[in-house]
Amino acid sequence: MNDEWIRILMQLHERREPCVLLTLLADKGSVPRNCGTKMIVGREETFLTIGGGHLEYQCIAMARDMLEKQNTAPHTEHFNLGARLGQCCGGMTTVLFEPLIQPQPQIVVFGAGHVGQALVALLSTLPCHITWVDERADMFAAVPPGVKTWQAEDPLDAVKSAPVNSYFIVMTHHHPRDLELTEAILKRADYRYLGLIGSQTKRQRFEYRLAGKGITQQQLSTLRCPVGLPDVKGKLPAEIAVAIAAEIIAVYQAAS
């Protein structure tokens, strides 16, 4: 049996990318591929084929819906390959959907300054998916493997596109930008973690301004600022990064 699918799964595992493995379990009559044929569907890519056509198109859509909803239970679907499905084979097939989803935090880091660089370098060694956002392209000179960079003209786009239960760390080079991002994330209200770099004085100023924008005290209570475990002291970028990473680890371990 062709073991190309095994190699692809290993590569996706190393890249920490969730996927769904599709397998044709049964076939009857005329079908585009035989029993045992496999295909792999990721969030953005597909690998191999179960025969193309509307059958494959529909299976890809179903697999990506599983990934979006983080469904972890395998299940089967039966298809009649007739006109109703847009196929002319006329046979029948059963497809097994096996989601291979490792529960890993989705972390969005805003800011690629000294602390941002130290933090992303540290987070990249953990089992998580990192999106690193900054308007300045030249700040991404050294990007750890597996980290997705986003030179966003409007960083708020990264807030809108982040999945539910994401972890957000706001540490840009511009205080008004920090305020704008913090407000947008607080209004989402579906995040797992929101950390804002800064002092207690910065927090007080932000709370005053955010309250004027309709943010409630209950929402503000979820904001971690100063960010990071307080027992981890120090002002060096690496020391701040360790404090923040330790806090994130504590949060996602508690969640799991």
C-alpha positions in Angstrom: 0.0 0.0 0.0 1.2 3.5 -0.8 2.6 4.9 2.4 2.9 8.5 1.2 0.1 9.5 3.6 2.2 8.4 6.5 5.1 10.7 5.5 2.7 13.6 5.1 1.1 13.0 8.5 4.6 13.0 10.1 5.4 16.3 8.5 2.2 17.9 9.6 2.8 16.6 13.1 6.2 18.2 13.2 4.7 21.5 12.0 2.0 21.2 14.6 -0.7 21.4 12.0 -4.1 19.7 12.7 -5.6 17.8 9.9 -8.3 15.2 9.0 -7.4 11.8 7.5 -10.0 10.6 5.0 -10.2 6.9 4.1 -12.5 5.2 1.6 -13.9 2.3 3.7 -16.2 0.7 1.2 -17.1 0.9 -2.4 -19.9 -0.6 -4.5 -20.3 -0.3 -8.2 -18.4 2.3 -10.2 -16.3 4.6 -8.0 -13.5 7.0 -8.7 -11.1 5.3 -6.2 -10.9 2.0 -4.5 -11.4 1.0 -0.9 -8.4 2.1 1.2 -7.6 5.2 -0.7 -6.6 8.1 1.6 -6.5 11.8 1.5 -5.4 14.4 4.1 -7.1 17.8 4.6 -5.5 20.6 6.5 -6.8 24.1 7.2 -5.2 25.5 4.1 -3.8 22.6 2.1 -4.9 19.2 0.9 -2.8 16.2 0.1 -3.5 13.2 -2.1 -6.9 12.6 -3.5 -10.0 10.4 -3.2 -11.0 10.9 -6.8 -11.8 14.6 -7.3 -15.1 15.9 -8.3 -17.9 17.0 -6.1 -17.4 14.1 -3.7 -13.9 15.3 -2.9 -15.1 18.9 -2.7 -17.8 18.1 -0.2 -15.5 15.9 1.9 -12.9 18.7 2.1 -15.6 21.1 3.2 -16.8 18.7 5.9 -13.2 18.0 7.1 -12.5 21.7 7.4 -15.7 22.3 9.3 -14.5 19.6 11.8 -11.2 21.5 12.1 -12.9 24.8 12.7 -15.1 23.3 15.4 -12.2 21.2 16.8 -14.2 18.0 16.6 -12.1 15.1 17.7 -14.5 12.2 17.2 -14.1 10.1 14.0 -17.2 9.4 12.0 -18.3 7.9 8.6 -20.3 9.4 5.8 -22.1 7.5 3.0 -22.3 8.9 -0.5 -24.3 7.9 -3.5 -22.2 8.9 -6.5 -25.1 10.0 -8.7 -26.5 13.1 -10.2 -27.6 14.5 -6.9 -23.9 14.7 -5.8 -22.8 15.9 -9.2 -21.1 12.7 -10.0 -21.7 10.4 -12.9 -20.0 7.2 -11.5 -23.3 5.8 -10.2 -21.7 3.7 -7.4 -21.6 4.1 -3.6 -18.8 4.8 -1.2 -18.2 5.3 2.5 -15.7 7.8 3.8 -14.1 7.6 7.3 -13.2 11.1 8.7 -10.4 10.9 11.4 -9.5 14.3 12.9 -5.9 14.4 14.1 -6.1 17.5 16.3 -3.6 18.1 19.0 -5.1 20.5 21.6 -2.5 23.3 21.2 -3.0 27.0 22.2 -3.4 29.5 19.4 -1.2 32.5 20.4 -1.2 35.9 18.8 1.7 38.2 19.7 1.4 41.8 18.8 4.7 43.6 18.6 8.2 42.5 17.4 10.4 44.6 19.7 13.0 43.2 22.0 10.5 41.6 24.4 8.4 40.3 21.5 11.4 38.7 19.9 12.5 37.1 23.2 8.9 35.9 23.9 8.3 34.4 20.5 11.7 32.6 20.6 10.6 31.0 23.9 7.0 30.2 22.9 8.2 28.6 19.7 9.7 25.8 21.7 6.3 25.0 23.3 3.4 22.9 21.7 1.5 25.9 20.4 0.7 27.8 17.2 2.0 31.3 17.1 1.0 34.2 14.9 3.4 37.2 15.2 2.0 40.5 14.1 3.7 43.8 13.5 3.3 46.5 10.8 7.1 46.7 10.3 8.4 44.1 8.0 12.1 44.6 8.9 11.3 43.4 12.5 10.9 39.8 11.3 14.6 39.3 10.5 14.9 36.2 12.8 11.7 34.1 12.9 11.8 30.7 14.7 10.6 27.7 12.7 6.8 27.2 12.8 6.0 30.8 13.6 3.6 32.6 11.3 4.4 36.2 10.7 1.9 38.8 9.7 2.9 42.3 8.5 -0.5 43.7 9.0 -1.5 47.1 7.7 -4.2 47.0 10.3 -3.4 44.7 13.2 -7.1 44.6 14.1 -7.5 42.2 11.3 -5.5 39.7 13.3 -7.9 40.1 16.2 -10.9 39.5 14.0 -9.4 36.4 12.3 -8.1 34.6 15.5 -10.0 31.5 16.4 -12.1 31.2 19.6 -10.1 30.6 22.8 -7.0 32.3 21.4 -4.3 33.7 23.6 -3.4 37.4 22.9 -0.3 39.2 24.1 -0.3 43.0 23.3 3.2 44.6 23.4 3.5 47.0 20.4 5.8 50.0 20.1 2.8 52.4 20.3 0.6 53.0 23.3 -2.5 54.1 21.3 -2.1 50.9 19.3 -2.0 48.9 22.5 -5.2 50.6 23.6 -6.9 49.9 20.3 -6.0 46.3 20.2 -6.9 45.7 23.9 -10.3 47.2 23.3 -11.0 45.0 20.3 -9.9 41.9 22.1 -12.0 42.6 25.2 -15.0 43.2 23.0 -14.5 39.7 21.4 -15.0 38.2 24.9 -14.2 34.7 23.6 -10.5 34.6 24.3 -8.6 32.3 26.7 -6.0 34.8 27.7 -5.3 38.5 27.2 -2.0 40.0 28.4 -0.9 43.6 28.1 2.6 44.7 28.7 3.0 47.7 31.0 3.0 48.9 34.5 0.1 49.2 37.0 0.0 52.9 36.1 -0.6 52.0 32.4 -3.3 49.6 33.5 -5.1 52.3 35.4 -4.9 54.7 32.5 -6.2 52.0 30.1 -9.0 51.0 32.4 -10.2 54.6 32.6 -10.2 55.0 28.8 -11.7 51.6 28.2 -14.5 52.2 30.7 -15.3 55.3 28.7 -15.7 53.1 25.6 -18.2 50.8 27.3 -15.9 48.1 28.6 -17.3 46.7 31.9 -15.4 46.0 35.1 -16.1 42.3 34.6 -14.4 42.5 31.2 -11.5 44.5 32.6 -10.9 41.9 35.3 -9.9 39.4 32.6 -7.0 41.6 31.4 -3.6 40.6 32.8 -1.6 43.8 33.1 1.1 43.9 34.3 1.5 40.7 32.3 3.4 37.7 33.5 3.8 35.8 36.7 4.6 38.3 39.4 7.1 36.0 41.1 9.3 36.1 38.1 11.2 39.4 38.5 13.5 41.3 36.2 13.3 43.9 33.4 15.5 42.3 30.8 13.6 41.1 27.7 14.4 37.5 28.4 13.2 37.8 32.0 10.0 39.4 31.0 9.5 36.8 28.3 10.0 34.0 30.9 7.4 35.5 33.2 4.8 35.8 30.3 5.5 32.4 29.0 5.2 30.9 32.5 1.8 32.5 32.9 0.6 31.3 29.6 1.7 27.7 30.4 -0.1 27.9 33.7 -3.3 29.0 31.9 -3.3 26.4 29.2 -2.4 23.6 31.6 -5.3 24.6 33.8 -7.6 24.7 30.8 -6.6 21.2 29.7 
